[in-house]
Amino acid sequence: MQKADALYNQITQRKSVRQYKMDALDAETLQKIDQFIQQLVPMDSEIEVTFTRTPYEAMGKLFSIKAPYYMTVASEPTGNYLENAGFMLQQLDLFLPTLGLGGCWVGMAKPSKSVGFNKSHEFIIAYAFGTPEIFEPRTSVTQFSRFPLNKIHKGEQYSELIELARLAPSATNSQPWLYVDAEESIHIYRIRQNIFKGLIFERLNRIDVGIGLFHLYIAALVKGFTPSFTIVETPEIKDYQYVMTIKFN
Ligand SMILES: Cc1cc2nc3c(=O)[nH]c(=O)nc-3n(C[C@H](O)[C@H](O)[C@H](O)COP(=O)(O)O)c2cc1C
C-alpha cells in the first residue's frame, strides 16, 4: 500500500472541503494525483473500476459543489462494487490533504453526457477537489461529529481499530455501519433502511460502508495486521444486514 502511514495520519485530521479557489492546479500536482489514482488498492480486484479526472465545466450543475475538479467513478456493476468504489476513492480523500488540497464526496452530482464511460460500467459517484479557500485540518478527534464508539461497535478487542473507522465520512453523516468483533476478524453490518429511505440511501450507504472499511483496513495495516476481506456465516442482528468480514490472519 503506497504511503500507508501518510494516509493513516490523515484519518484524524481530514474534513470535507466545500469552498475552493477555482484556479487550476499545477501540472506536477495533477500528475501526483493521477499517479496516485493509478495505484489505488481495490477491496475486490476482480471488479473493473475507472476514475476520470473531470473539470467542473463537464459536471452537471444540479447538486454539484463549485470546485475546479471532480474525480468521477464508474464501475462494472457486480458484487460489492459500491463498497469497492467507496474503499478506493476514500484513498484519494486521505491523500489530498497531504498535498495541502481538499475534497468532498458529492452524492447526487453527475457528470454531463460528454464524459464517456465504458458502456458496461455504471456511473457510481463524484468527488469534488481542489485548493481549499481555507486549509483547516482538524486538530482533535473531538472536532468530529460522530456517534460514540459503543453505538457502532459490539465487542472489546478491536476498539482501537474501530475508533479510526468511526471517524470516516458518510453521506449526510449517516454512519450506517456496525462493527462486530469475532475471532481474529470483525464482521461489518449495514443499517437496514425502510423502503422509502432505502430508495435514496441504499446506494450511498453501501459506498459509506466501503469508506469506513478503508479506514479500518489502513489502521489494521499500520498496526501490523495483514487484513483481507471475506464472507462468512454470521449471526443475524435486528435492523442490520451483514456485508462482509475483515480477517486478520
Ligand atoms: C457518499 C457521500 C456522499 C456525500 N454527499 C455530499 C453532498 O452531496 N454534499 C455535501 O456537501 N457533502 C456530501 N458528503 C459529505 C458528508 O456530508 C460529510 O462527509 C459528513 O457530514 C462528515 O463530515 P466530514 O467529512 O467533514 O468529516 C458526502 C459524503 C459521502 C461519504
Ligand as a Chemical Component Dictionary entry (heavy atoms), coordinates in Angstrom:
data_LIG
# 
_chem_comp.id                   LIG 
_chem_comp.type                 NON-POLYMER 
_chem_comp.pdbx_formal_charge   0 
_chem_comp.three_letter_code    LIG 
# 
loop_
_chem_comp_atom.comp_id 
_chem_comp_atom.atom_id 
_chem_comp_atom.alt_atom_id 
_chem_comp_atom.type_symbol 
_chem_comp_atom.charge 
_chem_comp_atom.model_Cartn_x 
_chem_comp_atom.model_Cartn_y 
_chem_comp_atom.model_Cartn_z 
_chem_comp_atom.pdbx_ordinal 
LIG C1  C1  C 0 -21.118 9.070  -0.167 1  
LIG C2  C2  C 0 -21.089 10.504 0.338  2  
LIG C3  C3  C 0 -21.861 11.475 -0.266 3  
LIG C4  C4  C 0 -21.815 12.809 0.167  4  
LIG N1  N1  N 0 -22.534 13.764 -0.484 5  
LIG C5  C5  C 0 -22.408 15.060 -0.120 6  
LIG C6  C6  C 0 -23.068 16.096 -0.865 7  
LIG O1  O1  O 0 -23.785 15.818 -1.828 8  
LIG N2  N2  N 0 -22.887 17.392 -0.480 9  
LIG C7  C7  C 0 -22.092 17.714 0.583  10 
LIG O2  O2  O 0 -21.947 18.910 0.884  11 
LIG N3  N3  N 0 -21.455 16.758 1.322  12 
LIG C8  C8  C 0 -21.584 15.450 0.985  13 
LIG N4  N4  N 0 -20.909 14.481 1.689  14 
LIG C9  C9  C 0 -20.046 14.846 2.820  15 
LIG C10 C10 C 0 -20.658 14.473 4.175  16 
LIG O3  O3  O 0 -21.732 15.334 4.466  17 
LIG C11 C11 C 0 -19.574 14.531 5.247  18 
LIG O4  O4  O 0 -18.589 13.580 4.938  19 
LIG C12 C12 C 0 -20.093 14.245 6.638  20 
LIG O5  O5  O 0 -21.014 15.224 7.039  21 
LIG C13 C13 C 0 -18.950 14.205 7.673  22 
LIG O6  O6  O 0 -18.203 15.410 7.680  23 
LIG P1  P1  P 0 -16.639 15.417 7.388  24 
LIG O7  O7  O 0 -16.437 14.768 6.036  25 
LIG O8  O8  O 0 -16.232 16.852 7.382  26 
LIG O9  O9  O 0 -15.948 14.625 8.453  27 
LIG C14 C14 C 0 -20.982 13.142 1.280  28 
LIG C15 C15 C 0 -20.220 12.161 1.895  29 
LIG C16 C16 C 0 -20.253 10.856 1.432  30 
LIG C17 C17 C 0 -19.379 9.830  2.072  31 
# 
loop_
_chem_comp_bond.comp_id 
_chem_comp_bond.atom_id_1 
_chem_comp_bond.atom_id_2 
_chem_comp_bond.value_order 
_chem_comp_bond.pdbx_ordinal 
LIG C1  C2  SING 1  
LIG C2  C3  SING 2  
LIG C2  C16 DOUB 3  
LIG C3  C4  DOUB 4  
LIG C4  N1  SING 5  
LIG C4  C14 SING 6  
LIG N1  C5  DOUB 7  
LIG C5  C6  SING 8  
LIG C5  C8  SING 9  
LIG C6  O1  DOUB 10 
LIG C6  N2  SING 11 
LIG N2  C7  SING 12 
LIG C7  O2  DOUB 13 
LIG C7  N3  SING 14 
LIG N3  C8  DOUB 15 
LIG C8  N4  SING 16 
LIG N4  C9  SING 17 
LIG N4  C14 SING 18 
LIG C9  C10 SING 19 
LIG C10 O3  SING 20 
LIG C10 C11 SING 21 
LIG C11 O4  SING 22 
LIG C11 C12 SING 23 
LIG C12 O5  SING 24 
LIG C12 C13 SING 25 
LIG C13 O6  SING 26 
LIG O6  P1  SING 27 
LIG P1  O7  DOUB 28 
LIG P1  O8  SING 29 
LIG P1  O9  SING 30 
LIG C14 C15 DOUB 31 
LIG C15 C16 SING 32 
LIG C16 C17 SING 33 
# 
